[in-house]
């Protein structure tokens, strides 16, 4: 399978994880190497996004029209090459579900924090050492993971989480977007550079 699969995960799979999935898909729509999906740790299969979350997706370039919530399974996690949790609690659940995925499971904001100081040239250099595009992306993910002990810790324990805005009003949705969208943009930058290296 040529696609490098990215799974985003939150609680109900109707606000944060589909928003992240749809923004990443939109940002990288011109690169065929990626496959994006999302799921929730207690999702109701088939649930739709609330109007507020769907509106945010549209505002930031996503397409919420086809979203249908999915309850996360071990198979989904096992099949993913990269997993983005929306909060540390989700990351714990993901790793408990499939422990061998610990090295490729991050919160979205954690990955962005770890990669933000990396230049495009540094990312490309890491990817260029691999024999294929898919392997190059995986090398970059591993390189970002290796920075966990080198990059400063978040200033507070919640800084790697995205606020859950569900049923909390417009202000909460705006706050969640302010946390999520810049992180998704940074992730998209890293993945784009990694996938753009010729092999």
C-alpha positions as CSV (number, residue, x, y, z in Angstrom):
1,X,0.0,0.0,0.0
2,X,1.6,3.2,-1.1
3,X,-0.5,5.6,1.0
4,X,0.9,6.9,4.2
5,X,-2.1,6.7,6.5
6,X,-2.8,9.4,9.2
7,X,-5.5,8.8,11.8
8,X,-6.8,11.6,14.0
9,X,-8.6,10.7,17.3
10,X,-10.8,12.5,19.8
11,X,-13.7,11.4,22.0
12,X,-16.9,11.5,19.9
13,X,-15.3,11.9,16.5
14,X,-17.6,14.8,15.7
15,X,-15.6,17.9,16.6
16,X,-11.9,17.9,17.0
17,X,-10.7,14.8,15.2
18,X,-12.8,15.3,12.0
19,X,-11.7,19.0,12.0
20,X,-8.1,18.0,12.1
21,X,-8.6,15.3,9.5
22,X,-10.4,17.6,7.1
23,X,-7.9,20.4,7.5
24,X,-4.9,18.1,6.9
25,X,-6.7,16.6,3.9
26,X,-7.3,20.0,2.5
27,X,-3.8,21.3,3.1
28,X,-2.3,18.2,1.4
29,X,-4.9,17.6,-1.3
30,X,-2.4,17.9,-4.1
31,X,-0.1,15.1,-2.6
32,X,-1.4,11.6,-3.4
33,X,0.8,9.9,-0.8
34,X,-1.5,10.5,2.1
35,X,-4.7,8.9,3.3
36,X,-6.5,10.6,6.2
37,X,-9.2,9.2,8.5
38,X,-10.5,9.9,12.0
39,X,-12.2,8.0,14.9
40,X,-13.4,8.5,18.5
41,X,-12.7,6.7,21.7
42,X,-16.5,6.6,22.5
43,X,-18.0,7.7,19.2
44,X,-21.5,6.8,18.1
45,X,-21.0,5.3,14.7
46,X,-22.6,7.4,12.0
47,X,-22.9,10.6,14.1
48,X,-22.6,13.9,12.2
49,X,-20.5,16.9,13.1
50,X,-22.3,19.7,15.0
51,X,-23.1,22.8,13.0
52,X,-20.4,24.7,14.8
53,X,-17.7,22.2,14.0
54,X,-18.8,21.8,10.4
55,X,-18.7,25.6,10.0
56,X,-15.1,25.7,11.4
57,X,-14.1,23.1,8.9
58,X,-15.5,25.1,6.0
59,X,-13.9,28.3,7.3
60,X,-10.5,26.7,7.3
61,X,-10.8,24.9,4.0
62,X,-12.1,21.5,5.0
63,X,-15.1,19.6,3.7
64,X,-17.4,18.3,6.5
65,X,-20.2,17.0,4.2
66,X,-19.2,13.4,4.1
67,X,-18.2,12.9,7.8
68,X,-19.6,10.0,9.7
69,X,-18.3,9.2,13.2
70,X,-16.5,6.0,13.8
71,X,-15.7,4.2,17.0
72,X,-12.0,3.5,17.2
73,X,-10.8,-0.1,16.9
74,X,-7.4,-1.7,17.4
75,X,-7.3,-2.5,13.6
76,X,-7.7,1.2,12.8
77,X,-4.7,2.1,15.0
78,X,-2.7,-0.8,13.8
79,X,-3.2,0.1,10.2
80,X,-2.2,3.8,10.7
81,X,1.3,5.0,10.0
82,X,0.8,8.1,12.1
83,X,-1.8,8.8,14.8
84,X,-2.7,12.2,16.2
85,X,-4.7,12.4,19.4
86,X,-6.5,15.6,20.2
87,X,-5.6,15.3,23.9
88,X,-3.2,13.4,26.1
89,X,-6.0,11.2,27.5
90,X,-6.7,10.0,23.9
91,X,-3.1,9.3,23.3
92,X,-3.0,7.1,26.4
93,X,-6.1,5.2,25.2
94,X,-4.6,4.7,21.7
95,X,-1.3,3.4,23.1
96,X,-3.1,1.1,25.5
97,X,-5.1,-0.3,22.6
98,X,-2.1,-1.0,20.4
99,X,1.1,-0.5,22.5
100,X,3.5,-0.9,19.5
101,X,2.2,2.3,18.0
102,X,3.6,4.4,20.9
103,X,6.4,5.7,18.7
104,X,4.1,7.1,16.0
105,X,1.3,8.4,18.3
106,X,1.4,12.1,19.4
107,X,-1.1,14.7,20.3
108,X,-1.5,17.1,17.4
109,X,-0.2,20.0,19.3
110,X,2.7,18.0,20.7
111,X,3.9,17.0,17.2
112,X,3.7,20.7,16.1
113,X,5.6,21.8,19.2
114,X,8.4,19.2,18.5
115,X,8.7,20.1,14.8
116,X,8.2,23.8,14.8
117,X,11.9,24.7,15.0
118,X,12.9,22.3,12.2
119,X,13.6,24.0,8.9
120,X,12.3,22.7,5.6
121,X,15.9,21.8,4.7
122,X,16.4,19.8,7.8
123,X,13.2,17.8,7.2
124,X,14.1,17.2,3.6
125,X,17.6,16.0,4.6
126,X,16.1,13.4,6.9
127,X,13.6,12.2,4.3
128,X,16.2,12.0,1.6
129,X,18.1,9.3,3.4
130,X,15.2,6.8,2.8
131,X,14.7,4.7,-0.3
132,X,11.1,5.6,-0.9
133,X,8.7,8.5,-0.3
134,X,6.7,6.5,2.3
135,X,9.9,5.5,4.1
136,X,11.1,9.1,4.0
137,X,7.9,10.3,5.7
138,X,8.3,7.6,8.3
139,X,11.9,8.7,8.9
140,X,10.8,12.3,9.5
141,X,8.1,11.1,12.0
142,X,10.8,9.2,13.8
143,X,13.0,12.2,13.8
144,X,10.3,14.4,15.3
145,X,9.7,11.7,17.9
146,X,13.4,11.7,18.8
147,X,13.1,15.3,19.8
148,X,10.9,14.5,22.8
149,X,13.9,14.6,25.1
150,X,15.5,17.7,23.5
151,X,12.7,20.2,23.1
152,X,11.4,22.0,26.1
153,X,8.3,20.7,27.8
154,X,5.0,22.6,27.5
155,X,4.5,25.4,29.9
156,X,1.4,23.8,31.4
157,X,0.1,20.2,31.3
158,X,-2.8,21.2,29.0
159,X,-0.7,22.9,26.3
160,X,-0.5,19.7,24.2
161,X,-4.3,19.2,24.3
162,X,-7.0,20.7,22.1
163,X,-10.0,21.9,24.2
164,X,-13.2,19.8,23.7
165,X,-15.8,22.4,22.6
166,X,-18.8,20.1,22.4
167,X,-21.9,21.8,23.8
168,X,-19.8,24.5,25.3
169,X,-20.8,27.4,23.0
170,X,-19.2,29.5,20.3
171,X,-16.4,30.8,22.4
172,X,-15.2,27.2,23.1
173,X,-15.3,26.3,19.4
174,X,-13.2,29.4,18.6
175,X,-10.7,28.5,21.4
176,X,-10.5,24.9,20.1
177,X,-9.9,26.2,16.5
178,X,-7.2,28.6,17.8
179,X,-5.4,25.6,19.3
180,X,-6.0,23.1,16.6
181,X,-5.6,24.9,13.3
182,X,-2.1,26.3,13.8
183,X,-0.9,22.8,14.9
184,X,-2.6,21.2,11.9
185,X,-0.9,23.7,9.6
186,X,2.5,22.9,11.1
187,X,1.9,19.2,10.7
188,X,0.9,19.7,7.1
189,X,4.1,21.7,6.5
190,X,6.3,18.8,7.9
191,X,4.4,16.1,5.9
192,X,4.5,18.2,2.7
193,X,8.2,18.7,2.9
194,X,8.8,15.0,3.7
195,X,6.6,13.8,0.8
196,X,8.2,16.3,-1.7
197,X,11.7,14.8,-1.6
198,X,12.5,12.9,-4.7
199,X,13.8,9.3,-4.3
